[in-house]
Amino acid sequence: MEFCPECGKLLIPKKKGKSKILTCSKCGYESKLKEEGSYEVSDEVEHKASDIIEVIDTEGEGGFTEAEIEERRERFIEGIDFFETE
């Protein structure tokens, strides 16, 4: 990872013609890559099972009884436990 010497923002690798350069999206600073192929851009985000949120709506026509709500909570907690133990 390299940062812009002008503003401090992360430099992003991009193609410019046949070559690749590092550019700053904030101020436009550009610099050459030090080693070809030494930079990789990845935007994959991993979530834990505990990041999942179940929304239970008890208002209106489709309302649930307290027993149904408790059963859903238990199933949700079991699901989180299952994914966290894998």
CYANA upper distance limits for C-alpha pairs under 8 A (distance plus 0.5 A):
  1 MET  CA     10 LEU  CA      7.85
  1 MET  CA     11 LEU  CA      7.97
  2 GLU  CA     10 LEU  CA      6.66
  2 GLU  CA     11 LEU  CA      6.19
  3 PHE  CA      8 GLY  CA      5.89
  3 PHE  CA      9 LYS  CA      5.98
  3 PHE  CA     10 LEU  CA      4.95
  3 PHE  CA     11 LEU  CA      5.74
  4 CYS  CA      8 GLY  CA      5.11
  4 CYS  CA      9 LYS  CA      5.81
  4 CYS  CA     10 LEU  CA      6.66
  4 CYS  CA     11 LEU  CA      6.40
  4 CYS  CA     24 CYS  CA      6.82
  4 CYS  CA     29 TYR  CA      7.44
  6 GLU  CA     27 CYS  CA      8.12
  6 GLU  CA     29 TYR  CA      7.82
  7 CYS  CA     26 LYS  CA      8.24
  7 CYS  CA     27 CYS  CA      7.55
  9 LYS  CA     24 CYS  CA      7.09
  9 LYS  CA     25 SER  CA      8.35
  9 LYS  CA     26 LYS  CA      7.54
 10 LEU  CA     24 CYS  CA      7.16
 11 LEU  CA     22 LEU  CA      5.96
 11 LEU  CA     23 THR  CA      5.64
 11 LEU  CA     24 CYS  CA      5.38
 11 LEU  CA     25 SER  CA      8.00
 12 ILE  CA     22 LEU  CA      5.72
 12 ILE  CA     23 THR  CA      5.76
 12 ILE  CA     24 CYS  CA      6.90
 12 ILE  CA     25 SER  CA      8.15
 12 ILE  CA     41 VAL  CA      8.47
 13 PRO  CA     20 LYS  CA      7.15
 13 PRO  CA     21 ILE  CA      6.07
 13 PRO  CA     22 LEU  CA      4.87
 13 PRO  CA     23 THR  CA      6.82
 13 PRO  CA     33 LEU  CA      8.43
 13 PRO  CA     39 TYR  CA      7.67
 13 PRO  CA     41 VAL  CA      8.05
 14 LYS  CA     20 LYS  CA      6.04
 14 LYS  CA     21 ILE  CA      5.99
 14 LYS  CA     22 LEU  CA      6.66
 14 LYS  CA     23 THR  CA      7.41
 15 LYS  CA     19 SER  CA      6.41
 15 LYS  CA     20 LYS  CA      4.83
 15 LYS  CA     21 ILE  CA      6.73
 16 LYS  CA     20 LYS  CA      6.17
 16 LYS  CA     21 ILE  CA      7.14
 20 LYS  CA     32 LYS  CA      7.51
 20 LYS  CA     33 LEU  CA      7.06
 20 LYS  CA     36 GLU  CA      8.36
 21 ILE  CA     30 GLU  CA      7.13
 21 ILE  CA     31 SER  CA      6.25
 21 ILE  CA     32 LYS  CA      5.19
 21 ILE  CA     33 LEU  CA      5.90
 22 LEU  CA     30 GLU  CA      6.07
 22 LEU  CA     31 SER  CA      5.75
 22 LEU  CA     32 LYS  CA      6.61
 22 LEU  CA     33 LEU  CA      6.80
 23 THR  CA     28 GLY  CA      6.76
 23 THR  CA     29 TYR  CA      6.16
 23 THR  CA     30 GLU  CA      5.03
 23 THR  CA     31 SER  CA      7.19
 24 CYS  CA     28 GLY  CA      5.45
 24 CYS  CA     29 TYR  CA      5.65
 24 CYS  CA     30 GLU  CA      7.06
 25 SER  CA     29 TYR  CA      8.46
 47 HIS  CA     51 ASP  CA      6.78
 48 LYS  CA     52 ILE  CA      8.09
 48 LYS  CA     84 GLU  CA      7.95
 49 ALA  CA     80 ILE  CA      5.95
 49 ALA  CA     83 PHE  CA      6.24
 49 ALA  CA     84 GLU  CA      6.68
 50 SER  CA     80 ILE  CA      6.42
 50 SER  CA     84 GLU  CA      8.19
 54 GLU  CA     76 PHE  CA      8.01
 56 ILE  CA     69 ILE  CA      8.17
 57 ASP  CA     63 GLY  CA      7.35
 58 THR  CA     62 GLY  CA      7.41
 58 THR  CA     63 GLY  CA      4.66
 58 THR  CA     64 PHE  CA      6.02
 59 GLU  CA     63 GLY  CA      5.83
 64 PHE  CA     68 GLU  CA      6.31
 64 PHE  CA     69 ILE  CA      6.74
 65 THR  CA     69 ILE  CA      6.80
 66 GLU  CA     70 GLU  CA      6.63
 67 ALA  CA     71 GLU  CA      6.65
 68 GLU  CA     72 ARG  CA      6.70
 69 ILE  CA     73 ARG  CA      6.74
 70 GLU  CA     74 GLU  CA      6.73
 71 GLU  CA     75 ARG  CA      6.77
 72 ARG  CA     76 PHE  CA      6.56
 73 ARG  CA     77 ILE  CA      6.68
 74 GLU  CA     78 GLU  CA      6.65
 75 ARG  CA     79 GLY  CA      6.65
 76 PHE  CA     80 ILE  CA      6.85
 77 ILE  CA     81 ASP  CA      6.69
 78 GLU  CA     82 PHE  CA      6.60
 79 GLY  CA     83 PHE  CA      6.86
 80 ILE  CA     84 GLU  CA      6.65
 81 ASP  CA     85 THR  CA      6.75
 82 PHE  CA     86 GLU  CA      7.30
